[in-house]
Amino acid sequence: MIVQCQKCGKDYEPKRRGGKFCSVSCRVVQHQLIKRGEAWGKPASGDERYLADKLVAVGRSATEALVQVEGLPTAEAFSRLRALVQGWAGVANNSIIEKVQYNEQQEMNAQATRMKRIKESK
């Protein structure tokens, strides 16, 4: 079974079930980045995983689009890029995004309440 490295994106065959990284260096670097807060760890829910996958796809399509429009006349390049961005706009009106935002707001409210109680108890 071929999977994609969670650090570098390279396709590889894991040596054990559940393998996430193609090499020790990718695993160590990713965990260091997560520890320093410079990388996003494992998404907490299926919804977040879905969004993370969509963002990766948007990044790939943007890179591919830039390669395709290189050297084209300006008007045609803008037309192609505009169509790509309009396709991404459909993701913004997604119920899953709204659900994740709602859950995030609930967590922030709960944390604010906890902090307020701690201050009041001192």
C-alpha positions as CSV (number, residue, x, y, z in Angstrom):
1,M,0.0,0.0,0.0
2,I,1.4,3.4,-1.1
3,V,0.9,6.4,1.2
4,Q,2.0,10.0,1.3
5,C,4.6,11.3,3.8
6,Q,3.0,13.8,6.1
7,K,6.1,15.9,6.1
8,C,7.4,16.1,2.5
9,G,4.5,14.7,0.6
10,K,6.5,12.0,-1.1
11,D,4.7,8.7,-2.0
12,Y,6.3,5.7,-0.2
13,E,5.5,2.3,1.1
14,P,5.5,2.2,4.9
15,K,7.5,-0.4,6.7
16,R,4.8,-0.9,9.3
17,R,1.1,-0.5,9.5
18,G,0.2,3.1,10.3
19,G,3.5,4.6,9.1
20,K,3.2,8.3,8.4
21,F,6.7,9.4,7.4
22,C,9.0,8.3,4.6
23,S,12.1,8.6,6.7
24,V,13.3,9.2,10.3
25,S,14.4,12.7,9.3
26,C,10.9,13.6,8.1
27,R,9.4,12.3,11.3
28,V,11.8,14.1,13.6
29,V,11.6,17.4,11.7
30,Q,7.8,17.3,11.7
31,H,7.6,16.6,15.4
32,Q,10.0,19.4,16.1
33,L,7.9,21.8,14.1
34,I,4.7,20.7,15.9
35,K,6.4,21.1,19.2
36,R,7.5,24.7,18.4
37,G,4.0,25.5,17.1
38,E,5.3,26.0,13.5
39,A,3.3,23.1,12.0
40,W,-0.2,21.8,12.4
41,G,-0.3,18.5,14.2
42,K,-2.8,15.7,13.4
43,P,-6.2,17.3,12.7
44,A,-8.5,16.7,15.7
45,S,-11.5,15.5,13.7
46,G,-12.6,14.1,10.4
47,D,-13.9,17.6,9.4
48,E,-10.5,19.1,10.1
49,R,-8.8,16.4,8.1
50,Y,-11.2,17.0,5.2
51,L,-10.3,20.7,5.3
52,A,-6.6,20.1,5.5
53,D,-6.9,17.8,2.4
54,K,-8.8,20.5,0.6
55,L,-6.2,23.1,1.4
56,V,-3.4,20.8,0.1
57,A,-5.4,20.4,-3.1
58,V,-5.9,24.1,-3.4
59,G,-2.1,24.6,-3.1
60,R,-1.4,22.0,-5.7
61,S,-3.9,23.4,-8.1
62,A,-2.5,26.9,-7.6
63,T,1.0,25.7,-8.4
64,E,-0.2,23.8,-11.5
65,A,-2.2,26.9,-12.6
66,L,0.8,29.2,-12.3
67,V,2.9,26.8,-14.5
68,Q,0.1,26.6,-17.1
69,V,-0.3,30.4,-17.4
70,E,3.4,31.2,-17.6
71,G,4.1,33.0,-20.9
72,L,0.4,33.5,-21.8
73,P,-1.0,36.9,-22.6
74,T,-2.0,38.8,-19.5
75,A,-5.8,38.8,-20.2
76,E,-5.8,35.0,-20.8
77,A,-3.7,34.3,-17.8
78,F,-6.0,36.4,-15.5
79,S,-9.1,34.6,-17.0
80,R,-7.7,31.2,-16.2
81,L,-6.7,32.2,-12.7
82,R,-10.0,33.9,-12.1
83,A,-11.8,30.6,-13.0
84,L,-9.6,28.7,-10.5
85,V,-10.3,31.1,-7.7
86,Q,-14.0,31.0,-8.4
87,G,-13.8,27.3,-8.0
88,W,-12.2,27.7,-4.6
89,A,-14.9,30.1,-3.5
90,G,-17.3,27.2,-3.3
91,V,-15.2,25.7,-0.5
92,A,-15.8,28.9,1.6
93,N,-19.5,28.3,1.7
94,N,-19.2,24.8,3.1
95,S,-21.1,23.6,6.1
96,I,-18.1,21.6,7.3
97,I,-16.1,24.9,7.5
98,E,-19.0,26.5,9.5
99,K,-19.1,23.5,11.8
100,V,-15.3,23.6,12.5
101,Q,-15.5,27.4,13.1
102,Y,-18.4,26.9,15.5
103,N,-16.5,24.2,17.4
104,E,-13.4,26.4,17.6
105,Q,-15.5,29.3,18.9
106,Q,-17.1,27.0,21.6
107,E,-13.6,25.9,22.7
108,M,-12.4,29.5,22.9
109,N,-15.5,30.5,25.0
110,A,-14.9,27.5,27.3
111,Q,-11.3,28.5,27.8
112,A,-12.2,32.1,28.5
113,T,-14.7,30.9,31.1
114,R,-12.0,28.7,32.8
115,M,-9.6,31.6,32.8
116,K,-12.2,33.9,34.4
117,R,-12.9,31.3,37.1
118,I,-9.2,31.0,37.9
119,K,-8.8,34.7,38.2
120,E,-11.9,35.0,40.5
121,S,-10.7,32.2,42.8
122,K,-7.4,34.0,43.5
